């Protein structure tokens, strides 16, 4: 991820999925915060979506496992 356009593409790609409630991508830290329905989509599926958009995604520990 190199620029604001990358951020917008990742956010738009993820939020298109109705199982995703909210996405915020931090360009400076290279991280995304994603609020999603854990019963409907997995972290691996979210990472695959980002990978499909041409980027690399690696899960990190969530501070709030219910979001």
N, C-alpha and C positions, 0 to 999 in steps of 0.2 A: 504494500500500500504506500503510494508515494505522494498523493495529492488529494485535494478536496473532492475531485471527481471520483476517485477510488472510493472514498468514504460514502458518497452519495450512491454509487452503484451497489455497494455491499448492503447499505441500509435498505435501498429500494428492493433489491433481490430478496432479502430476508422477509421484509414486511409484506410482500405480496402473498406470502403463505398465510392463510387464515388462522393457522394455529399459532402464529407469532403475533403477540400483542404490541410489542414496542421494541425498537432497536436504536441504540445509540453507539456510534463508532467514534473512538478517540484516535485521531490521526497521530498525535504526538506520541502516544504510548502503544499504538498498533493493536488496540484491543476493542472488542465490541461487548456491549452489555445487551443481553437479549432477554426480554420477558416473554415466556411462551408456556403453552399448556404441556406440562411434562407427561401427562397421560396420553397425549395425542402425537407428540413428536419427540424424538430423542436428540441429545446433544450431538451424537454422531450424524444424524440426518441434517442438523443445522450446519455442521462442519462440511458435510458433503455438498450442501447448497452453496456455501461460500467457495469451495473448491471448484464447483461447476461454473462459477462466475470468473474463474481464473486466478483466485487468490489461495493462500494457505491459511488453514484454520486449525488451531489446536485448543482443545478444551482446557480451561483452568478451573480451579475450585470456585464454587459459587458462595458468596457470603450469605445468601438467602436461598436455600434449596427449594423453597415453595414457589418461587417466581419463574 
